[in-house]
């Protein structure tokens, strides 16, 4: 289960799951003022500053049928980076990530996260 039962997240997940089309879901989600307000409330009790201006974003890399694909919500379509395999995926992705970091070596707002199955 992805969300706590009867939470605001569970309500929205249930509502948008029915829509089906990811673009329509994204557009509908942008208009959710109650969710934005809940987010601001949650952030204000932590150590983060609330800002309407976003300068950073997330990207993801996937192996789609042997092709290394970059998914970037700021781009109009997925970005292909060439061939990859299960064995070379992490190394291939790190090469691209390193190139991103080399473009702006003074930028410190950078992090990575790997989502992978447990081998234990």
PyMOL commands that set and color helices and strands:
alter all, ss='L'
color gray80, all
select helices_A, chain A and resi 8-17+22-30+33-44+89-103
alter helices_A, ss='H'
color red, helices_A
select strands_A, chain A and resi 59-64+67-72+79-83
alter strands_A, ss='S'
color yellow, strands_A
deselect
rebuild
show_as cartoon
